[in-house]
Amino acid sequence: AQLAAAAPAPKAPPAASPLPAATVSIAAGRPTIASADGAFTATLHGVMQLDTAHYFQDKGLPAVIGNGRDLNSGSNFRRARLGVDGRFFKSFDYSILLDFGGNGTDGPGMLQELFVQYNYAPFKVRAGAFAPNVGLNDAGSTNGSLFPERPAIAEMVRGLAAADRRYALQVQTAGENWLLSAAATGGKSGDAQTFDEQQAYVGRAAFAPVKSKDWLLHLGVNGGYIATPAQTAVGGGYPLTLTERPELRVDGTQLVSTGALDARNLRHLGAELAVQHKSLLIQSEVFDVAVERRNAAAGVSDPKFGGWYVEGGLVLTGESRRYNAATFAFDAPAIAHPFDPKAGQWGAWELAARYSVLDLNHHETALLAADRVRGGEQTIWSAGVNWFPNSVTKFSLDYLDVDIDRLDPAGGVLPLSQGYQAVNLRSQFAF
């Protein structure tokens, strides 16, 4: 019999092609590691903001003003941040950020931001500890802001139910010329809380009906509602304190404050407006804050507070401030000619000016002491020069003229009023 031909041996599977190595790049000073397919990334960040200030105050201010009689001239790191952010599995973003800076003093490292975000266009869902979107100035990066600090009213409002380190769940969606954002928020990472934490909600809607090469018009509204203030005592005690520093934090003293208000809830409403023409930007916000008291006595009304600001900048070297499509807020200008004396390039130069009002008075002259809130009114004129040698470095020299008009909350004859001036130099790198 004829033997059957032997079957050919099976072919060995082709060797798998090795994946390309991960890529390493540096853009605008930021080192980034990315997988070959871009599904995973990690970008390192570092920020140094060093403030050096001198306060010019009258001598012999009344003792009732306390530490505000002699504000601290000196230096401190306003922000000293290290962090990493990036992407995993293409659709998820993350951020881890620590801050070693502070208000009037440097401090131990504190968790500034820690979140995970799922992206499903056009929606972004974020959970963790971060700053929810609650205003035009709030949404802008502090690395590229017109002044070292936000306007006092904007900073105070963002701190009510949003601001850095806030536990929150946020949903945001945006198109080419509109943005909607809403968040449920709680307490803050790192803050001690013996009993129940605050429960609140914030939201923002922004619209840019004009976005052309030379012109941009921004309109927006924002709001917040503290449904349940933080509980500080067994069986009750829900105090809310509205206060803010005078737009410079080399000294952390707060000169206007409502004191603790036993509150059932709080709401704020805000309106936003900005106009940009080439290298000129003017923006403004106005805020209204209302507190509903808890168990108010007869004749004691629910207080309202408010404030507003207008600020502007002119880039002398011709660049325009960038409008961030992800946040609908303005950032530092793109530097057309980074600093290089040999090539005759000097970076970007900008003039800035601001006027802000924060009014924390309510029926301050009422006969019934329980009805009045003598938080004070703070007005500040500011002017400054910003120099951006390149996309990483920034220097700001600013002058502030501060006026505090405040009656004694304890009912004393001497007011807590004063006026002073301050000069501040900020030295910064950020990548």
Order of alpha helices (4+ residues) and beta strands (2+ residues): beta-beta-beta-beta-beta-beta-beta-alpha-alpha-beta-beta-beta-beta-beta-beta-beta-beta-beta-beta-beta-beta-beta-beta-beta-beta
